[in-house]
């Protein structure tokens, strides 16, 4: 049957016959255990009893979309309003991050009356036409042109790429200066929005504190809307409910997904302003606000507020400490940590692949991007698992 799976040729994961799982530990038919360190969606872990109970009750109730503005949807929107402290006035639920990204940009164009969008190298914003066109990964666009017009790309603020001796603050100014030049010479000065990941999912690129604020200020002076993509890094991943909370900026639009549904397909677009009434018909349809998905998202919020978010923060400190011990090694180019999103980048593909093999042979399942071995584990990960994995790097 593998021959019928269109993505099978791209699947580099070793096939395993898992028969059970608990938390982020999977057991195969031979009794061998494997620790999952790369799941951005099922963040509550396998076999989460509270989640299972909530979903079973929902399945035994009315699940039809004819419920309209259902109670689970109302509860979910209230969670979003409360956890963002009333910063956003409007919420649109969709079924994927790509959709949320597309609607954010379309609405920004409608609201501003402008057309262009600024995005960044190495960014991940989705797989659909507009979202893929805005993604800064070559593989999303090569051979699929022409891409949507009016998109300007700039370098993401990766301090590891700064000139020797340059401070973080000077590098932030340097990146803003490059952006200013690109906007001056490469655009029609008609930008509706700037879209950026709070931490880039590709390789876990963590910008210096202060860059997002500088970027926000730059955009607002030029009349652009600021769209923050936290599809991967929101919902507790970095140790706070949302990454923007630590950066001194509230975006015009906030994008959420992945962890939001704990495996069910739901994403969200939160807006500081109510979009114009003439734009609303284009948002209708779809199943992003179905009862089951909203129920799942409510339970994710509940567990995060009931101690899980603190656990993520604590485990993030463990990651930072354990990965920090690797600094100074000749084979390691960079180490990046943001809560339970972290990466070790090696100097060569050979060193990266060797570290990946060591981890896999020891029973760990991390992610792999370029020359980096990364982790974005379920929030149920333990200190023992993190220490054990770090020892393989």
WOVENJO-V393988 format. One line per field, one symbol per residue. ss: DSSP state (@ for helix, = for strand, . for the rest). phi: phi as a letter, one per 40 degrees, with the letter a starting at -180 (. if undefined). A space follows every 10 residues. Layout:
# WOVENJO-V393988
ss = ???
phi = ???
This chain:
# WOVENJO-V393988
ss = .@@@...@@@ .......=== ===.====.. ..====.=.. .....=..@@ @@@@@@@@@. ....@@@... @@@@@@@@@@ @@@......= ====..@@@@ @@@@@@@@@@ @@...===== ........@@ @@@@...@@@ .......... ====....@@ @......@@@ @@@@@@@@@@ @@@@@@.... =======..= ....=..... @@@@@@@@@@ @...=====. .......... ..@@@@.... ..====.@@@ @.....==== =.....@@@@ @@@....... @@@@@@@@@@ @@@@@@@@@@ @@@@@@@@@@ @@@@...... .======... .=====..@@ @@@@@@@@@@ @..==.===. .=====.... ..@@@@@@@@ ...
phi = .dcccccdcc cccccbbcba aagbbbbccc gcbbccbaac bcccgcgccc cccccccccc bcbccccgcc cdccccccdc cccbfgcbbb bbcbbacdcd cccccccccc ccgbbcbbbb dgcbbibcdc cccccccdcc bcgbcccdcg bbbbcccbcc ccddgccccc cdcccccccc ccccbbbcfb ccabbaccbc ccgfcbccdh cccccdcccc ccgccbbbcb dcbcfgdchb dbccdcbgab ccbbbbafcd bfhccababb bcbcccdccc dcccggbcbc dccccccccc dccccchccc ccccccccdd cccccccgcc cbcabbbagc baabbccbcc cccccccdcc ccgbbcbaaf cbbbbacdcc dbcccccccd ccc
